Amino acid sequence: MKKLILDHSYTPSPLKSINQDLSELTTENDPDESVFLKLVTQRDEFIQNFLENIPEEEKIKFVTAELQVNGALVAYAEESFKASLKQLSGLVRGRKAVNKYR
């Protein structure tokens, strides 16, 4: 999977660190979903807190830039979910085949 670009010109330094960890995780062949959930939750909490403490004008610019990043994260999560479903259905089919020949 290609590396996600999660930073933009309005990304604060602490968020860049979280984004770096997320980007590295998404390039792994078999990423740990619990780590992904932890990082995304951490990212969301940081952003919610950050938005409470910036002026309205900056908030609009930041949120506009974040829309694309969130779209990329959602697409990655959906793609991972579909891959997991495909893998699970393959395991179920294999199990049925084994049981059939017992």
One Martini backbone bead per residue (centre of mass of N, CA, C, O) as a GRO file, in nm:
protein
  102
    1MET     BB    1   0.099   0.034   0.018
    2LYS     BB    2   0.069   0.355   0.014
    3LYS     BB    3   0.168   0.643   0.138
    4LEU     BB    4   0.042   0.862   0.353
    5ILE     BB    5  -0.061   1.205   0.337
    6LEU     BB    6  -0.119   1.408   0.644
    7ASP     BB    7   0.010   1.670   0.566
    8HIS     BB    8   0.005   2.029   0.597
    9SER     BB    9   0.045   2.371   0.626
   10TYR     BB   10  -0.138   2.346   0.920
   11THR     BB   11   0.040   2.149   1.068
   12PRO     BB   12   0.124   2.066   1.367
   13SER     BB   13   0.382   1.917   1.523
   14PRO     BB   14   0.230   1.701   1.699
   15LEU     BB   15   0.069   1.592   1.450
   16LYS     BB   16   0.310   1.498   1.280
   17SER     BB   17   0.383   1.260   1.461
   18ILE     BB   18   0.121   1.101   1.427
   19ASN     BB   19   0.127   1.092   1.117
   20GLN     BB   20   0.390   0.932   1.093
   21ASP     BB   21   0.289   0.677   1.234
   22LEU     BB   22   0.056   0.626   1.040
   23SER     BB   23   0.215   0.608   0.775
   24GLU     BB   24   0.392   0.369   0.859
   25LEU     BB   25   0.160   0.169   0.915
   26THR     BB   26   0.033   0.177   0.616
   27THR     BB   27   0.300   0.027   0.484
   28GLU     BB   28   0.232  -0.225   0.596
   29ASN     BB   29   0.125  -0.544   0.528
   30ASP     BB   30   0.023  -0.605   0.854
   31PRO     BB   31  -0.151  -0.411   1.021
   32ASP     BB   32  -0.242  -0.295   1.330
   33GLU     BB   33  -0.559  -0.210   1.420
   34SER     BB   34  -0.514  -0.109   1.714
   35VAL     BB   35  -0.304   0.105   1.639
   36PHE     BB   36  -0.475   0.261   1.444
   37LEU     BB   37  -0.697   0.337   1.646
   38LYS     BB   38  -0.516   0.483   1.847
   39LEU     BB   39  -0.405   0.701   1.649
   40VAL     BB   40  -0.676   0.816   1.554
   41THR     BB   41  -0.774   0.897   1.835
   42GLN     BB   42  -0.537   1.081   1.902
   43ARG     BB   43  -0.580   1.269   1.663
   44ASP     BB   44  -0.867   1.360   1.731
   45GLU     BB   45  -0.809   1.479   2.011
   46PHE     BB   46  -0.608   1.689   1.918
   47ILE     BB   47  -0.791   1.840   1.718
   48GLN     BB   48  -1.014   1.921   1.912
   49ASN     BB   49  -0.825   2.086   2.095
   50PHE     BB   50  -0.702   2.273   1.880
   51LEU     BB   51  -0.977   2.408   1.785
   52GLU     BB   52  -1.031   2.554   2.066
   53ASN     BB   53  -0.731   2.734   2.034
   54ILE     BB   54  -0.821   2.884   1.769
   55PRO     BB   55  -0.887   3.089   1.541
   56GLU     BB   56  -1.132   3.106   1.309
   57GLU     BB   57  -0.958   3.147   1.054
   58GLU     BB   58  -0.767   2.904   1.107
   59LYS     BB   59  -0.982   2.688   1.135
   60ILE     BB   60  -1.082   2.689   0.842
   61LYS     BB   61  -0.814   2.613   0.710
   62PHE     BB   62  -0.763   2.351   0.862
   63VAL     BB   63  -1.028   2.200   0.795
   64THR     BB   64  -0.999   2.205   0.490
   65ALA     BB   65  -0.731   2.041   0.486
   66GLU     BB   66  -0.845   1.790   0.657
   67LEU     BB   67  -1.049   1.664   0.461
   68GLN     BB   68  -0.845   1.510   0.284
   69VAL     BB   69  -0.714   1.342   0.506
   70ASN     BB   70  -0.972   1.200   0.601
   71GLY     BB   71  -1.030   1.066   0.331
   72ALA     BB   72  -0.774   0.890   0.332
   73LEU     BB   73  -0.836   0.738   0.597
   74VAL     BB   74  -1.106   0.619   0.513
   75ALA     BB   75  -1.004   0.466   0.266
   76TYR     BB   76  -0.807   0.288   0.420
   77ALA     BB   77  -1.012   0.156   0.612
   78GLU     BB   78  -1.191   0.032   0.391
   79GLU     BB   79  -0.969  -0.137   0.255
   80SER     BB   80  -0.898  -0.303   0.509
   81PHE     BB   81  -1.177  -0.424   0.551
   82LYS     BB   82  -1.199  -0.571   0.280
   83ALA     BB   83  -0.945  -0.747   0.321
   84SER     BB   84  -1.049  -0.889   0.575
   85LEU     BB   85  -1.300  -1.014   0.449
   86LYS     BB   86  -1.153  -1.178   0.234
   87GLN     BB   87  -0.982  -1.345   0.430
   88LEU     BB   88  -1.218  -1.464   0.593
   89SER     BB   89  -1.365  -1.606   0.357
   90GLY     BB   90  -1.126  -1.793   0.290
   91LEU     BB   91  -1.123  -1.939   0.563
   92VAL     BB   92  -1.411  -2.048   0.551
   93ARG     BB   93  -1.380  -2.212   0.291
   94GLY     BB   94  -1.147  -2.388   0.395
   95ARG     BB   95  -1.299  -2.512   0.631
   96LYS     BB   96  -1.522  -2.646   0.465
   97ALA     BB   97  -1.331  -2.824   0.298
   98VAL     BB   98  -1.212  -2.983   0.533
   99ASN     BB   99  -1.482  -3.091   0.647
  100LYS     BB  100  -1.568  -3.245   0.386
  101TYR     BB  101  -1.286  -3.440   0.398
  102ARG     BB  102  -1.323  -3.599   0.687
   0.00000   0.00000   0.00000
